Amino acid sequence: ALGAEAGTADKCAELASELPLGIEAIAKGIQGIARALSSVDGLVEAGRAGLSSLVSGVKEQIVGLEERSAGMRDISEFGAQVSEGASRIAEIADENRLIAINASVSASKAGDRVKGFKVIASEISKLSNAMAERVPFVVHSAAQVGTRMDQIMAGMDGSIASTRRALASIDEAFERLDLITASVRAAAEGSSAMLSENTALAEGGRTIDGALSAIRDAISRSRDGAAALSALMDGQKQAIARLAGRTPELLLLGKRLAAQDGGEEGRKVVRINEIALDRYDPALTRMIREIHYTSFTCIRLLRYSSEKKIVPYLAETWFLHPDGRSWEFALKRDAFFNDGSPITSRDVKFSFERLLNPALGSPYAQLFSVIEGADDYRGGRAGELAGIQTPDGHTVRICLKASNNSFLSLLALGYSAIIKADKAYATRPIERGELVSAGPFMQAPDPDPSIDRLIANPRFVNGRPFIDEIHIRRTDAEPLNELLSGSVDLMYNLTAAGKKSLEERGFEGSFTPYTSRYCYGMVVNFTRQSALSASPDLRRALSMAIDKEGIIREVLAGAGERADCVIPSSLLDLGGEPFIPYDLAAAKQLVEAQRGSASAPIKVAIREYPTIAGLDRLGGALQRIFESIGLKATVDYCPLSKPIASYRDVYDLIFIGFLPEIDLYSAVEPFINPEGGDNYFGYHNPALFRELDATIGIKDQGERSDRFVRILRSLTDDAFMIPIFFQQVYCASRKGLHAIYMSAEETIMPDVFYMEPENRESADDQAGDAPGGPAGHKDIDRDYASAISALETEAAKVLDGSRALIERSNTIERSIDEQRPAIERANAHFSSFSEGAERVQMGRQRLGAQLAQSSTAASTAADAAKAVGGGLHDMMATLAVTVKGLVSVLSEVDAMLDALAAISASNDFIASISINAAIIAAKSDAGSGELRKVSQSIAAQSKRNTDYTDGLIKTVESMRETVRAHLDFLAATLAALERSASGVASAEATMAKVGPLLAEVGADGERVAEATLRLGRLVDDERRAVKAITAKADALSQAAETLRFGMDLERAVADILADVGVINRGVQRYAAGIKT
């Protein structure tokens, strides 16, 4: 498996080496996009600036043309005035001819004396004819001007309208340019983001490469370690075979040695005093004395060694299936109940179904709800527990709902005892004398009903115990006197004061020190309404106010360990600092803040534990603490026999002791679980319970420990209990008792301790010279000592091999464990890498949309610029025609001025003639009156004609000035428009460059898309490869977990070998006659 995993890792690393090429291709494409977009932005801005200034000028010019157009319409009005004036001159000319005829007639009447008058009349007639002839020319010219001006104005109006329409498209072009600018800048920002993402991809690629290298290195180390472990295992098999080869001789000698002991008179009996039991049922045990009893009499699938390691018991071997939640146990085939019947898998299933049966009411049932089908079984929906299967009589398979790191520890504790299947007690407690199990000792009747007599189980799986009987006398007798008088052989939970008293009174024996896991403290009663149950702050205040070190000094004479939580430091390193430090001032402040709700006295109960010598001083200490923070309290001492349930209606705080299990989950769960075995007073914290359940699947021990520290901190902060101390105690044993090891149940390990016979030498002497007498006995002793020595040599080799195996196994486990975070890092980086690549791809897609929009806008802007250019060219053509037309108009005006000048000259001549006519009329006698009238008419008509002609000339001259001004303006406008048209053409050319650049950006975008897709496929290939590695790593993790449990078993067996070595050496010394 490791070889296949290594091959996959090599392939994965090879794929990872291609990542930089794909990332580099993407980077080049993005950089090309950025450069082109920068150019596009520059061109658009240049085009915008050019068009903006040009269009502004063109608009001003159009406005000027429109204003000028209105003025040019005056020229037509001037023409109408000229036509009207010319018509009046024609009328005057006709009147002049009539006057001329009248003058001629009058002159004829006057005779020859006024012949000059006839000449005057003739000249006037000629001049009038000449004037009349010029009038049609003037009228025609004026009409021509009007026609030309109408044509000019029509062209001008059309051209202005056309140019305005073009300018309107320019407004749209500006909107499009704004759109292009926004799109291009957004695209530029997007490309910058893409480039940043690509930089992150490059870094991610390097990280992935590093993670894959770490995976490959870990796999390589695992593979090398597995090869070394295999070699070590081969060596260990040989060492074990050699050790096994030594045991038959030792077993035979041991039996011969045992056969020489006396009969009933020489039976080894150990006597213990304990308080009476309430329960003999292992599934219902709560008190330590009940747990002691089940540890003596019952067998479990697993057990704890003296080093608190899980070791085989009824189960010979076990392993975890690859699913990570199915445990399989192989039962020892030579295992029998103490009634002689064989133990089968059916009995195991019965024992756990019984424990889970709601009718029994075991406080530990909730712990086993992790077994698949437990809910249906407990709820009555299933007739059996589906999660426990029995493929054959010696195989038990337990399937859990999910992986659970605490499960094996549950199987090693007293409530998991395997008892004989019997429907009689399937749903009720087992009574005294009914218990059938397979522990090292078994029940036997005794004439004294106060004694629980236990005799050695000859069929015990680990061999018959060295002790023949254990007598447990149920009494309240003073324990120290009992021990000194020889009435008992050992006692537990001996305080430091008791030890000192025994030493002072000459006790000869030994003391085994230990810190009891019993946590003593004040538990809040949440089933009773009180200020404490309602206020976490008040509970914390009380926690802060209790000087735990002071109580340890006052009550335990210093022989205790401060309890910062319900778990002792031997089970979990809490860092050495209290979760809630002693702070009397802060406690007073919290109490003061709760003053209104904390007026009623707090009722405190202290359970009278006989093992706490100074308990009588605790009540006064608590009273002083309450008073110091301003609270009232009453304290009652209550006997241990008082039922727990009876406290609920009366007391707010109860001083009580809890014995937490060795496994962290099993230690904490009974307090937090509403149905937990140690949750006596209704504590309810669902969030904390969920957090505790979440620890079940955590395999990393460091992470698991950290999580439990947080849980215990939260539990302590909520102050459901105020933990105060763990007691430092001793197990006192009389002289001659050996191998006193304290078990997980805080009792002696019953199957390993042994006792010296009282009179060894006298027994040898009484044996005489018989074959089995001193000489034969000594030979057996010598042979037994020699066999033990040889066994020790082989056992030492096995121990060395075990240590090497464990060390190598730890190395492999670490290297396999190293794969997991490396794989998780790789998967996390794959996810972030894929997300980054997806963002690049999305950026490219947005870029495509922006480019399409920009291309359309650029095309529209270029068309608008082209339209403006066309409009300007049309306008310039129109203006050129207009200028030509005005030049023609100006010629017509000049011709009219020439005609009017001639008419004016004729008028001047007529005026001079009228003077001569007046002179002639004055000299004439005949008809002088009539001639005088005629001459006066000529003079008056000449004046009127002159006035009209002068006025008309002024009008035409104004007309000429107007036309000239329009010509000058239009010429200047035409020149300006030509410049604007040139600028528009330049802007149009600039805008024309945008399209190809955007096309180039699009091409780069397609290349980025293609490279991104390739990269995505590459990452998918890598992800699949890592998934394959993950699957193999999962299998390896399960194998490593199985290996870990196997090494735990190896370590436990090594511990047992070490313990057996100690015992054997003691027996060897004893057998050799050496006093120990």
C-alpha positions, 0 to 999 in steps of 0.5 A, spaced: 500 500 500 505 504 501 509 503 494 502 504 491 501 510 495 508 512 493 507 511 486 501 516 486 505 521 490 510 521 484 505 522 479 502 527 483 509 531 484 510 530 476 503 533 475 505 539 480 511 540 476 507 542 470 503 548 474 508 553 473 508 553 465 501 554 465 501 559 470 506 563 466 502 562 460 496 565 464 501 571 466 504 572 459 496 573 457 494 577 462 500 582 461 499 582 454 491 584 456 494 589 461 498 593 455 493 593 450 488 595 455 493 601 457 494 603 450 486 603 448 485 607 454 490 612 452 487 612 445 480 613 447 482 619 452 486 622 446 480 621 441 475 624 447 480 630 448 480 631 440 473 630 439 471 634 445 475 640 443 473 640 436 466 639 437 465 644 442 468 649 436 464 646 431 458 647 435 460 654 436 460 655 429 454 652 428 450 657 433 454 662 429 452 660 422 445 659 425 445 667 427 448 669 421 443 665 417 438 669 420 441 676 418 442 673 411 435 673 410 435 681 411 439 681 404 432 678 401 428 684 405 433 689 402 432 686 395 424 687 396 426 694 398 430 695 392 425 693 387 419 697 391 424 703 390 426 702 383 418 701 381 417 708 384 423 711 380 420 708 374 413 712 376 417 718 377 420 717 370 413 716 367 411 723 371 418 726 368 416 724 361 409 727 362 412 734 365 417 734 359 411 733 354 407 739 358 413 743 358 414 742 350 407 744 349 407 750 353 414 752 350 410 751 343 405 756 345 410 761 348 413 762 341 420 762 339 422 766 345 422 760 349 425 755 344 430 753 350 424 751 354 423 746 348 430 743 349 429 742 356 423 738 355 426 734 350 432 733 355 428 731 360 424 726 356 430 723 354 433 723 361 426 720 364 427 714 358 434 713 360 432 712 368 426 708 366 430 703 362 435 702 368 429 701 373 427 694 370 435 692 371 435 694 378 428 690 379 431 684 375 437 684 379 434 685 386 429 679 384 436 675 382 438 677 389 432 674 392 432 668 388 440 667 390 439 668 397 433 663 397 437 658 394 443 660 399 438 659 405 435 653 403 442 650 402 445 653 409 439 650 413 439 643 410 447 643 412 446 646 419 441 641 420 445 635 417 451 638 421 447 638 428 444 631 426 452 629 426 453 633 432 447 629 436 451 622 434 457 625 437 454 626 443 452 619 443 459 617 441 461 621 447 457 616 451 460 610 448 467 613 449 465 614 457 462 606 456 469 604 453 473 608 458 469 605 464 469 598 461 476 598 459 478 601 466 474 595 469 477 591 464 484 593 466 482 593 474 480 586 472 486 584 469 490 587 475 486 582 479 487 577 474 495 578 475 494 578 482 490 572 482 495 569 478 501 571 482 497 568 488 496 562 483 504 561 482 505 562 490 499 556 491 503 552 486 509 553 490 505 551 496 502 545 493 509 543 490 511 543 497 505 540 500 506 534 495 513 534 497 511 533 504 506 528 502 512 524 498 517 525 504 512 522 509 510 516 505 517 515 503 519 515 511 513 510 512 515 505 507 522 505 510 519 505 517 514 499 515 520 495 512 524 496 518 518 494 523 517 488 519 524 486 520 523 487 527 517 483 528 521 477 525 526 478 530 520 479 535 517 473 533 523 469 534 524 472 541 517 470 543 518 463 541 524 462 545 520 465 551 514 461 550 519 455 550 521 457 557 514 457 560 512 449 560 518 448 564 517 454 569 509 452 569 511 445 571 516 447 576 511 452 579 506 446 579 511 442 583 512 448 588 505 449 589 504 442 590 508 442 596 504 447 600 500 445 606 492 444 605 487 448 608 491 450 614 496 453 609 491 457 605 493 464 604 487 469 606 487 477 605 482 480 610 479 487 608 474 491 611 469 496 607 462 499 608 456 495 606 454 494 599 448 497 596 449 493 590 453 487 587 451 489 580 457 491 576 452 495 571 449 499 577 456 500 581 457 507 583 461 507 590 468 505 590 467 499 594 462 497 589 467 498 584 472 494 588 468 488 588 466 487 581 474 488 579 475 482 584 469 478 581 468 480 574 472 479 567 471 485 562 473 484 554 479 489 556 482 492 562 487 497 565 494 495 567 498 498 573 501 503 568 494 505 566 494 502 559 489 498 556 491 490 555 487 484 554 483 481 558 477 476 556 479 479 549 485 475 546 486 480 540 482 486 537 483 490 531 479 496 528 476 495 521 478 499 515 471 503 516 474 506 522 468 504 527 467 497 527 471 493 532 472 486 532 475 482 538 477 475 539 475 471 545 480 467 549 478 460 548 480 457 554 475 462 558 470 459 563 465 462 568 466 461 575 461 456 574 465 452 569 461 454 563 465 456 557 464 464 555 462 465 549 460 471 544 453 470 546 454 472 553 458 478 551 452 481 547 447 479 553 452 483 558 451 489 553 444 489 551 442 488 559 447 494 560 443 498 555 436 496 557 432 501 560 428 497 565 435 496 568 436 503 569 444 503 568 447 510 569 452 508 564 447 506 558 448 513 555 455 512 554 454 506 550 449 509 545 455 510 541 453 503 538 449 502 532 442 500 533 443 503 541 437 508 540 432 503 537 434 498 542 433 502 548 427 505 544 423 498 544 423 499 536 428 493 536 429 486 539 436 486 539 442 490 539 444 490 531 451 494 533 453 487 536 454 481 532 457 474 533 459 471 527 461 465 532 462 463 539 469 466 540 468 473 535 465 479 537 464 485 532 461 491 535 459 497 530 459 504 532 455 510 529 462 513 528 469 513 529 470 513 537 477 514 540 474 513 547 470 506 546 476 501 548 477 505 555 469 504 556 470 496 555 476 496 560 472 499 566 468 495 571 461 497 569 463 493 562 463 486 566 461 480 562 456 476 566 453 469 564 447 470 560 441 469 564 434 471 562 432 471 570 436 478 571 436 481 564 432 486 566 433 487 574 439 488 578 443 482 580 443 480 587 448 478 592 450 471 591 447 471 583 453 474 580 456 469 575 462 472 571 470 470 570 474 475 575 480 472 579 476 471 585 469 468 585 463 468 590 463 463 596 458 462 602 461 464 609 458 463 615 458 470 617 453 474 613 457 480 614 463 477 610 463 477 603 468 471 602 471 471 595 475 465 593 481 464 588 478 462 581 482 456 578 479 457 571 481 465 571 484 466 564 490 469 567 492 463 571 489 462 578 491 468 583 497 467 588 492 469 594 487 463 596 481 467 599 479 475 600 475 476 606 471 483 605 468 484 612 462 489 612 463 493 618 464 501 620 470 498 625 475 503 626 480 501 620 487 503 624 485 499 630 483 493 625 490 494 621 494 494 628 490 488 631 491 484 625 484 483 623 485 486 616 491 485 612 490 492 608 486 498 607 485 503 602 485 511 602 489 511 608 490 519 610 497 522 611 495 523 618 493 515 619 499 513 616 503 517 621 499 514 627 500 507 624 508 508 624 507 511 631 504 505 634 509 500 631 505 498 625 510 493 621 508 493 613 508 498 607 505 504 604 503 505 597 502 512 596 497 515 590 493 521 589 486 519 589 482 520 583 476 522 587 475 529 586 471 533 592 468 539 591 461 543 592 456 541 587 450 546 585 443 543 586 440 545 579 433 542 581 432 547 586 430 554 585 436 558 588 440 564 587 446 559 586 442 555 580 440 561 577 446 566 577 453 563 574 456 570 576 454 568 583 457 561 582 463 564 580 464 569 586 463 563 590 469 559 586 473 565 587 472 566 594 474 559 596 481 558 598 483 551 596 490 551 598 487 553 605 482 548 605 487 543 603 492 545 609 486 546 614 482 539 612 487 535 609 493 537 613 496 539 606 496 532 604 492 534 597 492 537 590 488 543 588 483 541 584 482 546 578 477 542 575 473 535 576 479 531 572 486 530 576 493 533 573 495 525 572 490 525 566 490 531 563 495 537 563 491 543 565 498 548 565 498 549 572 494 555 573 487 555 576 481 556 571 478 560 576 483 563 581 482 565 588 480 572 588 476 575 594 475 582 592 473 580 585 468 575 589 465 580 593 464 585 587 460 579 584 456 578 590 454 585 591 452 586 584 447 580 585 445 582 592 438 583 591 437 575 589 442 573 594 438 574 600 436 567 602 441 563 606 444 558 602 443 551 605 449 547 604 450 539 606 457 535 607 457 528 606 461 525 611 466 521 608 470 517 613 476 517 609 477 525 610 480 525 617 479 533 618 472 533 614 469 536 621 473 542 620 470 543 613 463 546 615 466 552 619 471 554 613 465 554 609 461 558 613 467 563 614 468 563 606 460 565 605 461 570 611 467 574 608 463 575 601 457 577 604 453 571 604 449 567 609 449 560 609 447 554 613 451 547 614 449 540 615 453 534 615 449 528 612 451 520 613 453 517 606 447 512 607 443 518 606 440 517 599 443 522 593 435 524 591 434 526 598 438 532 597 435 535 591 429 538 595 433 541 601 440 543 599 443 548 594 450 546 595 452 539 596 459 537 598 461 530 594 466 526 591 466 524 584 471 518 581 472 520 574 474 515 569 481 514 566 479 516 559 477 523 558 471 523 555 468 518 559 471 522 565 467 528 563 461 525 560 457 523 566 457 530 569 455 534 562 450 529 560 443 530 562 442 522 563 449 522 566 451 517 571 454 523 576 449 528 574 445 528 580 443 535 580 440 537 574 446 540 570 444 542 563 448 545 558 447 543 551 452 547 547 457 544 552 455 537 551 455 538 543 462 540 544 464 534 548 461 529 543 465 533 537 471 530 541 469 523 539 472 522 532 479 526 534 485 522 533 490 527 534 492 526 542 495 533 542 488 536 539 484 532 543 487 534 549 487 542 547 479 541 546 478 537 553 482 543 556 477 548 553 471 544 555 473 543 562 475 551 562 468 552 560 465 547 565 469 550 571 467 557 568 459 555 569 461 553 576 456 547 576 461 544 581 466 548 585 472 543 585 476 543 591 481 538 592 484 531 590 486 527 596 493 524 597 492 517 600 496 511 601 494 503 601 497 500 607 499 493 607 501 488 613 508 485 612 509 479 607 504 482 602 507 483 596 506 486 589 501 491 591 499 495 585 493 500 584 488 499 579 484 504 575 479 502 580 483 504 586 484 498 589 489 492 589 490 488 582 487 482 585 491 477 581 498 479 582 499 480 589 502 475 593 503 473 601 509 469 604 507 463 608 508 465 616 512 460 618 517 457 612 522 455 616 518 451 621 514 448 615 521 446 611 523 442 618 517 439 619 518 436 612 524 432 614 528 427 609 522 425 605 522 425 598 518 432 598 522 434 604 527 439 605 532 436 600 527 435 595 524 442 596 530 445 595 532 442 589 525 444 586 526 451 589 533 451 586 530 449 579 525 454 579 530 460 581 534 457 575 528 457 570 526 464 572 533 466 571 533 463 564 525 466 563 528 473 565 533 473 560 528 471 554 523 476 557 529 481 557 530 480 550 522 480 548 522 487 552 528 490 548 524 488 542 517 491 544 521 497 546 524 497 539 517 495 536 514 501 539 519 506 538 519 504 530 511 504 530 511 511 533 516 513 528 511 510 522 505 513 526 508 519 526 510 519 518 503 516 517 500 522 521 504 527 517 501 525 511 494 527 513 496 534 515 500 535 508 494 532 504 489 536 508 494 542 506 494 540 499 487 539 498 486 546 502 491 549 497 487 545 491 481 548 493 484 555 494 488 554 487 482 552 483 478 558 486 483 562 484 483 559 477 476 560 477 476 567 479 481 568 473 477 564 468 471 569 471 475 575 470 477 573 463 469 572 462 468 578 464 473 581 460 470 578 454 463 581 456 467 588 457 471 587 450 464 586 446 461 592 449 467 596 448 468 594 441 461 595 440 462 602 443 468 603 439 465 602 433 459 606 434 464 612 437 468 611 430 461 611 426 459 618 430 466 621 428 465 619 421 458 622 421 461 628 424 467 628 419 461 627 413 457 633 416 463 637 416 465 636 409 457 637 407 457 643 411 464 646 408 461 644 401 455 648 402 459 654 405 463 654 399 457 654 395 454 659 399 460 664 399 460 663 391 452 665 391 454 671 396 459 673 391 454 673 385 449 677 390 455 682 391 456 683 383 448 684 383 448 689 388 454 692 385 450 692 378 444 695 382 449 701 385 451 702 378 444 703 375 442 707 381 448 711 380 446 713 373 439 714 375 442 719 380 446 722 375 440 723 371 436 726 377 442 731 378 442 733 370 434 734 371 435 738 377 440 743 373 435 743 367 430 745 372 434 751 374 434 753 366 427 752 365 425 757 371 430 762 368 427 761 361 420 762 364 422 768 368 424 771 361 418 769 357 412 774 357 408 770 353 405 764 357 410 765 363 405 763 368 404 756 365 412 755 364 413 757 371 409 752 373 412 747 369 419 749 371 416 748 378 414 741 377 420 739 374 424 742 380 419 738 385 419 732 381 427 732 380 427 733 388 423 727 389 426 723 384 433 725 387 430 723 394 428 716 392 434 715 388 439 717 394 434 712 399 435 707 394 442 707 394 443 707 401 439 701 402 443 697 396 449 700 400 447 697 406 445 691 403 452 690 400 455 691 407 451 686 409 453 681 404 460 683 405 460 682 412 457 675 411 462 673 406 467 675 411 464 671 416 463 665 412 470 665 409 472 665 417 467 659 418 469 655 412 477 655 414 475 653 422 471 648 419 476 645 415 481 645 421 475 642 425 474 637 419 482 635 420 481 634 427 475 630 427 479 626 421 485 625 426 480 623 432 477 618 427 483 615 425 485 614 433 479 611 434 480 606 428 486 604 432 482 602 438 478 596 435 484 592 433 487 593 440 481 590 443 481 584 438 488 583 440 486 583 448 480 578 446 486 574 443 490 574 449 484 573 453 482 567 449 489 564 450 488 566 458 482 562 457 485 556 454 491 556 459 486 556 465 482 551 462 489 547 461 491 549 468 484 547 471 484 540 468 491 539 470 489 541 477 483 536 477 488 531 475 492 532 481 486 533 485 484 526 483 491 523 484 491 526 491 484 523 492 487 517 491 493 518 496 487 520 501 484 514 500 490 510 501 492 515 507 485 513 510 486 506 509 493 507 512 491 511 517 486 505 519 492 501 519 496 506 523 490 506 528 490 498 528 498 498 529 497 503 534 492 499 538 497 493 537 503 497 539 498 499 545 497 492 546 505 490 545 506 496 550 501 493 555 504 486 554 511 489 555 508 492 562 505 486 564 512 482 562 516 487 566 511 486 572 511 479 571 519 480 572 518 484 578 514 478 581 518 473 578 524 476 582 521 476 588 518 469 587 525 467 585 528 470 592 523 467 596 524 460 593 532 461 594 530 463 601 532 470 601 528 474 605 525 480 602 
